[in-house]
């Protein structure tokens, strides 16, 4: 769907979709990005910003990283928290504060309500009746047309009151009201006075902020066990949502001094000294794992990947990108020049 993106769009994506190639392809369309990073991502801190976020780079794309803690308070007193590690191409912290972007991403899950509306609200969880391709195509187009028509009415209702968020309108209310109007076929969209009609009037009361635990219905699934993150088992009204931006920690500690003679060291330390000495001999170079492994014929490539990743986690070296390491951090301009070269 990349060909459908344009420069006036902001793309939100879930955790695990932050591959370098995909990020590059999305930004090439001109669209902006706001997504969640995987926990094993190690992004270099290039420039710290006033709102607690920092500028970094993923592959060849200049990005901004936001670490935030989310605390949710429900009307029954239940409290639970979670952490977001977000990446965005909106690098201007003054125009796009970290707390605003975090709050926006918190609404990303609501796109899943579209799938729920199609599968359960409209179809009541039943499968389609057709047994052939032509019949299924017909049913799908009818289902999507109904869904689109109801969403259009919901947007019109929200736009009738300035400042109303369209995703605060309840799809179930729109569907039930439309169903009630099928027999008389009156006032479905516009009434005689040119108003919004019954659907629009019923949608205008604001929806409550709510939270609900995801449930896996398949008993065979390994994810079917109860969540242990403090969330309530039933939908609850959210009374407070607190977003705290977590500033990046101190700069990585300097590399340990290397001994000229490590013959008495254990094999793992000896290997580490050899590899770190190689990287320190040319600290301005971006080293690929295959290049390092080629220098040492006694180290397998998969072993090299694992060890470099562990050393990057501990701060001995810096992981600049997939399979790309260095002993120093980089400014965006210098890194871009180095990668292009």
MOVENNOR-V283001 format. One line per field, one symbol per residue. ss: DSSP state (~ for helix, > for strand, _ for the rest). phi: phi as a letter, one per 40 degrees, with the letter a starting at -180 (. if undefined). A space follows every 10 residues. Layout:
ss->???
phi->???
//
This chain:
ss->_~~~_____> >>>______~ ~~~~~~~~__ _>>>>>____ ______>>__ ___>>>>>__ >>>>>>>>>> >>>>____>> >>>>>>>>__ _______~~~ ~~~~~~_~~~ ~~~~~~~~~~ ~~________ __~~~~~~~~ ~~~~~~~~~~ ~~~~~~~~~_ _____~~~__ ~~~~~~~~~~ __________ ______~~~~ ~~~______> >_________ __________ _____>>>>> >>>>>>____ __________ ______~~~~ ~~~~~~~~~~ ~_____>>~~ ~~~~~_____ ~~~~~~~~~~ ~~~~___>>> >__>>>____ _~~~~~~~~~ _
phi->.dcccaccbb cbbccgbbcd cccccccccg ccbaabcccc cbccccacbc cgcacaabgb bcbbbbbabb bbbbccgcba babbbbbacc cccccbcccc cccccccdcc cccccccccb cccfgccccc bbcccccccc cccccccccc cccccccccc bdgccdcccc cccccccccc ccccfbgcbb cccgccgccc ccccdcccca baccbccccc cccccccbbg cccbcbccca bbbbcccccc cccccccbcc bbccccdccc cccccccccc cbccccccdc cccccbccbc ccccdccccc ccccgcbbcc adgbbacbcb cdcccccccc c
//
